[in-house]
C-alpha cells in the first residue's frame, strides 16, 4: 500500500478563526487604569509620590486612556501626588476618586484632575450597614454630587458601589437619574467579585438598554473571574474597562490589564489604544515598585507564559510556534521572549537545539546519554540549569581543549559589620585584561554581585534576571546552593548554579558562570 504524504498547508490565525462574532471585530474599547488607586490598596503596597509618578509615565507610554491617580481627600500626600500627575501634561485623562461628598469633590477639583469619579453604595447590605442611608437619600446624594462636579466644568464618572448586589430596578433608577443630572459615563462595579460571566452579561445588557451614556465596568477577582466578567460586560455593550497592572487591588485584586487587553485584541478582534509591546516592561516596572512578584505562570507577562519544557510541546514549537501557543498572540506582541526549558519533561528536539546553540554537536548516541542524565537529575527533584546541561554535555561529548573564559575570577574580598557599609572588591580577568572593581550593597552578597555586574557592564548590557538560594543544608557549615540567571538586551536568558559553604562565593561563582555562558552564546 502506497504511503500518503501530508502536504504542508499555510495556516494563519486571527480572531475570526476562534469564532469571534463580527459585531465585536473592530469595536473600540477604552482602557481605564486604576493601578495607582485600587492597585495601591493591595495589602502591603504603599507607593511614594515619585513611584506613582514613574508608574503614571509608564501608563502613558503603554497607551491607557484614563489614569485614576488616587483618592485626593484621603491624605495631603495623596492630593499632592494626584495634582503632580494631573499637571504633568500626560496624554491620558487623569481622574480622581471621590465619595458623593462636596469636600471629596473639592479635593479632586483642587488637584486639577480632568475627571472626578464619584461613588456611593447602592446595595441594601452596604447602604444599611455602612453609610446608613435610605434609598431615597442615596439617590438624592448621587444626583447632587453629579451636579456639583458638572458645575466645576469637569467630566464625571458615577459608580454605584456594589452594583452587582443591588436590586436591578433601583440600580437602573439611580443610573438614569445621574445620566439626567449630567454624568458623562457610568461605572458598574462588581465590588466583591461575586458575578459569573453569564450573569454579568445579562446585567450589563439590561443597563445598556436603559441608559444612553457609555458604560464602564470594574470587576474584582475574588473567584478568579474578573477578566472573564469584564469580557462578558464588553460582549453586552460596555465600552470601557477598568483594569490594573498585574491584577493588583483589594483582596484578590482586579481584572488584569494585560489579560483583558490581549483577549479583546486577539479573541474578539476589538481595538484599544494599548501599545501591547510594552506590556511585559510595564508589568515588571510595577512589580519592582510594589514589591508584589509576578507569578511565573501568570498569563501574558509571566516568565512561563511562552516557556516550553514538555517534549511534545517543544518539538512542535521548534517546528512552528503556534502548534502549542495561541497563534493570535506571540511573545513579540507583548514584549516577551519564547524560551525552551530543559528539564526532565524535555524532548530530544529541545535538548539538541539548546546544545547546538551553545556550540555542542552531539551524535544520536551522545544525545541519548545526555537525555538519560537530564531525566535522572530531574527525577531527583533538581532544577536543571544551563550550567548543568553544559556540564553533562562536556562529560558525555568530551570537553576537548580548555574553553576560553571571557570572565576569569581571581579574587573576592568582602568587608561588612555593624558600622561598615557592606563592600566587596572583585578582581578578575575580563577579555584578557585584569580588572578590579568595588561596590557596596545592602549585604555582602548584594555588594559582591553588584561589583561583578559593574565589571561586565562596561562591555555589554547584561542584567540579572533571577537570583535565588535553591537549598541550604543544615549545620554551621551549611552548603548554599545559589542559582542566578542573566539576560542580555535581546531577551536571551542563561542560568547557572554554584554550591559552596560561603554564600558570597557561591553567588559570585554562579554569576560568573552564567555570564560566561551568555557571552559565549553571544559570540
Secondary structure, DSSP 8 states (H G I E B T S, - for coil): --------------GGGGT--TTTTT-B-EEEE-TTTTGGGSTT----HHHHHHHHHHHHHHT-SEEEEE-GGG-HHHHHHHHHHHTTT-SSEEEEEEESSHHHHHHHHHTT-SEEEEEEE-SHHHIIIII---HHHHHHHHHHHHHHHHHTT-EEEEEEETGGGS-HHHHHHHHHHHHHHT-SEEEEEETT----HHHHHHHHHHHHHH--SEEEEEEB-TTS-HHHHHHHHHHHT--EEEEBGGG-SSTT-B-BHHHHHHHIIIII--B-S--GGGHHHHHHHHHHHH-----TT-TTTSTTTTEE-SHHHHHHHHH-GGGSS-SSS-HHHHT---EE--STT--HHHHHHHHHHTT----HHHHHHHHHHHHHHHHTT----HHHHHHHHHHHH---S----SEEEEEEEEEEETTEEEEEEEEEEETTEEEEEEEE-SSHHHHHHHHHHHHHHTT--EEEEEEEEEEE-SSTT--EEEEEEEEETT--EEEEEEEESSHHHHHHHHHHHHHHHHHHHH-
